[in-house]
Amino acid sequence: MVLALGCCGCVVLLCIRGPILSLYAISDEARAAAYGVITVLACVQPSFAIDATSIVGILRGGGDTRTAFAIDCGGLWLISIPLGLLAGFVLKLPLPFVYLCMKMDSPVKATLSFIRIQSGNWIRNVTR
C-alpha cells in the first residue's frame, strides 16, 4: 500500500510541477532548476514512502529504535552528505543532480529497513 501511495505521489508531483511553478515570477534559470528538483523529488517519492513508513512507523513503533536510528543517521551521514558534497563541490554538477545525489539514501534506507523487517528481529514488547 505504501508503494502504491508513493507512486501516486510521484504521478501527482509530476503533473502539478508546471502549474505550480507558473504561479511564481522567477527567472527561467530558477524555473528550470526548480522543475528539475521537483522531478527528482517525484522520482524518489516511492522509495521515500517505503523508507519513512518502515523506519518511523514499523521499526520505531515496534520498539527497535536503535536500528531505526542507525539506518536513518547512517544513510544521512554515510550517503547523503558525502554524495551531496562530492556532487556539488567537487564535480560541480547542476542543482537537480546534486539533489538527486542527496536523496540516494532513500533507496538504501528502504532496502535496509525492509531486510530488518523481514528478519522479524525488530519486534519488542513495548507494553511494559
Helices and strands as residue ranges (DSSP letters): H 2-21, H 28-52, I 53-59, H 60-61, H 65-75, I 76-80, H 81-85, I 86-90, H 95-102, H 105-119
